[in-house]
């Protein structure tokens, strides 16, 4: 018998499948004991630094041009991902470290499990990380929004820098400066593709960042720019400001200001 239904050979899709998975994953995290501890600590940080300045230390090669002697205890700094590779070259230590990529956290877990620096890490990777006072797990939502209260969820937005921006807003900072945000990668390919590094890393501030043999995801610069625009819109809607204090680079969404001038 001829089948007149053109779609009969295709599996039927559950229109609620995506929403169901979102709810399931959220409930699974909410019922985890690590979730309650992180939410409490994140709630305590809400607007704690209202009116102050923060600097986000991105991981581009231009980070090597930063004069870290300019920083003092009055300036809160967010280090990202493998910022600890900088530590053997400088006495500088960031006020906090943010990492949400699975590959980064698994590759850098030994450092994360021994440092006393406050950490903000994606909740999916909690199996790699010991719960301690300085560890804050962040639940990620796929909804493409700028989250102003990170006690519930954050959006990764294609770049850990966007996560740090949401945390900076959550914590009350009125002005945020970016350094090391080159917004350019020498390696090319499909966005978010998983690749294995075959040589020294030329995309980050340290050639060991993604060393030969390590896996990483190619960037999605279009998604990053959309996220940066969301951050700019939300900061400025609340009379706050993000500046690009990077020396050089390709990011032109934010007004530029030299780091030394920003820190004044």
C-alpha positions in Angstrom: 0.0 0.0 0.0 1.3 3.4 -0.9 1.9 5.7 2.0 0.5 9.2 1.3 2.1 10.7 4.3 5.3 12.3 3.1 6.6 12.6 6.7 5.9 9.1 7.8 9.4 7.9 7.3 10.9 10.5 9.7 10.9 10.2 13.5 8.4 12.4 15.2 10.0 15.2 17.2 8.8 16.1 20.7 8.1 19.8 20.6 8.8 20.0 24.3 12.1 18.0 24.1 14.4 21.0 24.4 12.4 22.6 27.1 12.2 19.3 28.9 16.0 18.9 28.9 16.5 22.4 30.1 14.1 21.8 33.1 15.6 18.4 33.8 19.2 19.7 33.8 18.2 22.6 36.0 16.4 20.4 38.5 19.3 18.0 38.6 21.6 20.8 39.5 19.2 22.4 42.0 19.0 19.1 43.9 22.8 18.8 44.1 24.2 19.9 47.5 26.9 21.9 45.8 24.2 24.0 44.2 22.8 25.3 47.5 26.3 26.2 48.8 27.1 28.1 45.6 23.8 29.9 45.4 24.3 31.1 49.0 27.8 32.4 48.3 26.7 34.1 45.1 23.8 35.7 46.8 26.2 37.1 49.4 28.2 38.7 46.6 25.3 40.5 45.0 26.2 44.3 44.8 29.0 43.8 47.3 31.3 46.0 45.2 28.7 48.6 44.2 30.2 51.6 42.5 33.8 50.2 42.3 36.0 49.4 39.3 37.0 45.9 38.0 39.4 44.7 35.3 38.8 41.5 33.3 42.1 39.9 32.3 41.4 38.2 28.9 43.8 35.6 27.5 45.0 37.1 24.2 48.7 37.6 23.4 48.4 41.3 24.3 48.0 40.3 27.9 51.8 40.1 27.9 52.0 43.9 27.3 50.1 44.7 30.5 52.0 46.4 33.3 50.8 44.5 36.3 52.6 46.9 38.7 49.7 49.3 38.0 47.3 47.1 40.0 46.7 47.5 43.7 44.4 45.9 46.2 41.7 48.5 45.5 41.1 47.2 42.0 39.2 43.9 41.7 40.5 41.7 38.9 38.9 38.7 37.1 41.4 36.3 35.7 40.1 33.8 33.1 40.7 30.2 32.4 44.4 29.4 32.6 45.5 32.7 33.9 47.7 30.7 36.3 50.2 30.2 33.5 51.2 33.9 34.1 52.1 33.3 37.7 55.6 32.1 37.2 56.4 35.3 35.4 54.8 37.7 37.8 53.9 38.2 41.5 50.5 39.5 40.4 47.5 37.4 41.4 43.9 38.1 40.3 41.1 38.6 42.8 39.1 35.8 41.2 39.3 33.3 38.3 36.4 32.4 36.0 36.3 29.3 33.8 33.3 27.6 32.2 34.7 25.5 29.3 34.8 21.8 29.9 38.2 21.3 28.2 39.8 24.2 30.1 38.5 23.0 33.5 39.5 19.4 33.0 43.0 20.4 31.8 43.5 22.9 34.6 41.8 21.0 37.4 45.0 20.3 39.4 45.6 24.1 39.8 41.9 24.7 40.6 41.9 22.0 43.2 44.9 23.5 45.1 44.5 27.3 44.8 42.9 29.6 47.4 41.9 32.2 44.8 38.1 32.5 44.5 36.9 30.4 41.6 33.8 30.7 39.5 33.4 27.4 37.5 30.7 25.8 35.4 28.5 23.4 37.4 28.8 20.7 34.8 32.4 20.2 35.7 31.8 19.8 39.5 32.9 16.2 39.3 36.5 17.4 38.6 36.6 20.1 41.4 36.6 19.7 45.2 34.0 21.8 47.0 35.8 24.4 49.1 35.0 27.9 50.5 36.5 29.6 47.5 34.6 27.6 44.9 31.5 29.0 43.3 29.7 26.8 40.7 27.7 28.5 38.0 24.7 26.9 36.3 24.6 27.8 32.6 21.4 28.5 30.7 21.4 28.2 26.9 19.0 31.2 26.7 20.9 34.0 25.0 20.5 36.7 27.6 22.6 38.9 29.8 22.1 37.7 33.4 22.1 40.4 36.0 21.7 38.1 39.0 24.1 35.1 38.7 22.7 33.3 41.8 20.4 31.3 39.5 22.1 30.9 36.2 24.5 32.6 33.8 24.8 32.5 30.0 28.1 31.5 28.5 27.5 33.6 25.3 30.4 32.0 23.4 33.1 33.4 25.6 34.2 33.2 29.2 34.7 37.0 29.1 30.9 37.4 28.8 30.5 35.3 31.9 32.9 37.5 33.8 30.9 40.6 32.6 27.8 39.1 34.1 29.5 38.4 37.4 30.9 41.9 37.4 27.4 43.3 37.0 26.1 40.9 39.7 28.7 42.0 42.1 27.9 45.7 41.5 30.9 47.1 39.7 30.1 50.3 37.9 33.1 50.4 35.5 34.8 47.4 33.9 38.0 47.5 31.9 39.1 44.7 29.5 42.8 43.9 28.9 44.2 41.1 26.7 40.9 41.0 24.7 42.5 40.7 21.2 39.3 39.3 19.7 41.4 37.5 17.0 42.6 33.9 16.5 45.2 32.7 14.1 43.6 29.3 13.9 40.6 29.2 11.5 37.7 26.8 11.1 34.1 26.1 11.9 33.0 27.9 15.1 32.9 25.7 18.2 34.6 22.8 16.3 36.7 20.6 18.6 40.3 20.4 17.4 43.5 19.1 18.8 46.5 21.4 19.0 49.5 20.3 17.0 52.0 23.0 18.0 52.7 25.8 20.5 49.6 28.0 21.0 49.8 31.3 19.2 46.3 32.4 20.1 46.8 33.0 23.8 49.3 34.8 26.1 51.3 31.6 26.8 52.3 29.0 24.2 51.4 26.2 26.7 47.8 27.5 26.9 46.5 24.8 24.6 49.7 22.7 24.2 50.3 20.2 21.5 47.9 17.2 22.0 45.3 19.2 24.0 41.8 19.6 22.7 40.0 22.9 22.5 37.1 24.5 20.7 37.5 27.0 17.9 36.0 30.4 18.8 32.7 31.8 17.6 33.6 35.5 17.2 30.2 36.4 15.8 28.5 35.0 18.9 31.1 36.7 21.1 30.3 40.1 19.5 26.6 39.6 20.0 27.3 38.8 23.7 29.5 41.8 24.1 26.8 44.0 22.6 24.3 42.6 25.1 26.7 43.4 27.9 27.3 46.9 26.7 23.5 47.5 26.4 22.8 46.2 29.9 25.6 48.0 31.6 24.8 51.3 30.0 21.0 50.9 30.7 22.0 50.9 34.4 24.5 53.9 34.1 27.5 51.6 34.1 30.3 51.3 31.6 32.6 48.7 30.0 35.9 50.0 28.5 38.3 48.3 26.2 41.7 48.9 27.8 43.5 46.4 25.5 46.6 47.5 23.7 45.7 46.9 20.1 43.3 44.0 19.2 40.3 43.9 17.0 37.4 44.6 19.5 35.8 47.9 18.7 32.4 47.5 20.4 33.5 49.4 23.5 35.0 52.8 24.0 38.8 52.5 24.3 40.7 53.9 27.3 44.3 53.2 28.3 44.6 51.0 31.3 46.6 53.5 33.3 43.9 56.1 32.7 41.1 53.6 33.6 42.8 52.7 36.9 42.9 56.4 37.9 
